[in-house]
Amino acid sequence: MDAVDRQLIQALRENGRASYAELGRLVGLSGPSVTDRINRLEAAGVITGYRATVDSASLGLGVTALIGISLSDAADHEDVAQRLRDLKEIEDCWFIAGDDSFMLKARAADVDGLERIIRRLSGTKGVSRTRTTIVLSTKWENRVGELPEEV
């Protein structure tokens, strides 16, 4: 990956709907050259997808929670991760170091909905404990930072 690829990646992180012509102007290449580079980055798994950022509250999901999951001693973390993947209310899942094994971001319509999610998590094979933090307000989310310098 060279400096031009890094510029393209940064531009797409900031605006995933930018046209190849716009991207080409930004990096000084033709649209077809940009298309080839982006196709290579997608094929290599560097670019993994494109999505819309949506206001969850406007979709009726007004409660956001961060939920720590502790595993039972005999639990297989990959098996638990797959079970967590099946819960559609879980938006993000990280395997972490610390007191908990997983940290989840879940969204629900209301506190009753969050309670149902927590009950389902508590009943998941391999989960020994949950610890929930309710988000009061979101100051920012999905921040696009600068890419680190090449090493």
N, C-alpha and C positions, 0 to 999 in steps of 0.2 A: 504494500500500500504506500503510495507516494503522497506528496503534499497536495496534489490536485484531488486525489481520492478523499483525503481528509477534509478539504474544503467542501467537496460535494456532500459528504456525510454530514458535516456541520450545517450546511444549508438545508438539507432535507430534515434534519432534526428540528430546525427552526420553522420550516414550512414544507411539510410532506406533500403538499399539492403544487409545488413549484414545477413549472413545465421544463422540459429538457432544454428548450431555447433559453429560458431565464437562467437556468443553471449554467448553460454554455457561456452566456454573457458574463456571468460571475467569474468563471474560471478561465475564460479565453479559449474555449473549444467549440466546435460545431455541435449541433444537436445530436447527430448520429454518433459522434465520439463520446458524448456524455451518456447516451443510451448504452453504448458498449461497456463503458466503465461501470455504470449502475448495474447492468445485467451481471457483470463479473462479481461485483460486490454482493449482489443477492445470491448468486450461485455459490459463493464462498461462505455464505452464512453470516457475513458482516451486517448486511441489512436484512433484518428478519421479518419486516412487515410494515404496514402503514395503517394508521387508524385515526378516527376522529376523536378529539377530546370533547367530552360532553359534560355539561353541568348535571351532576347526579340528582340534586334536589329537584330540578325541573322534570326529572323522570319519576319523581315520587320516592326517591331514595334519600331521605333527609337525615338519616343517622349513619355516621361512619364510625367504625370502631377498629382499633388495633388489638388483636387477640394473640397472646402468647400461648403456645401449646407445649406442655411437658409430656414426654413419652414415658410409658411404663418400661421397666427394665428389659423386658423381653421383646419390645417392639422393634420392628425393622423400619427404619426411617423412610426407605424408598416405598415400602408398602403403605405407610401412613400418608406419605406425600401423594400417592395415587388416590387414596381415599379422599383426601382433602380436595384434590383436583375435581372430583365428582360433585362437590358442593358448589353450585353455581353462584351462591352469594359471596363466595370468597373471590375477591378481585385480584389480590396479590398474595404470594406465599414465598417466604424466604426461609431457608435452613440457616440457623444462626448459632453462634457460640454464646454461651452464657447460661443463665438459669433455665431458660426455655430452649426448646429444640427448633421450633418454628415460630415465625411471626407472620400473622395474617392481617390483611386489610379486608374488612367486610363492610357491605353496605346493606341497610334495611330501610323499610318505609318508616318504621317507628321503633320504640323501645320493645314493644311486644314482639315485633319481627326479629329484633336482635336477640331477644331471649330464646326464641325458637332456634336460631342459628347456634347459639351457645349450647343449648340442649343437644342438638344434633352432633356438634363437635365433641361434647362430653361423652356421648354414646358411641363415638367412633373407636373401633378396635385399635388399641395401641396408645390411645390418649389417656393419660392419667390425671391431667389437670389443665384448666384453662385460666388465663388471667386477662381480663378485658379492661381496656382504656377507651372511653368514649371521647371522640373528637368533638370539642365544643365549637370550633370554627376552623376553617382552612385558610391560612394566610397565603400559601401558594402550594401548587402541586404540579408535578410533571415538569419541573424546571429543566431547561436545556442549558447546561453549562458548557464551557469551552472544553474542547478535547484536549487531553494532555499532550505535551510536546512529544515528538517522536523520540524514541530511545535508541 
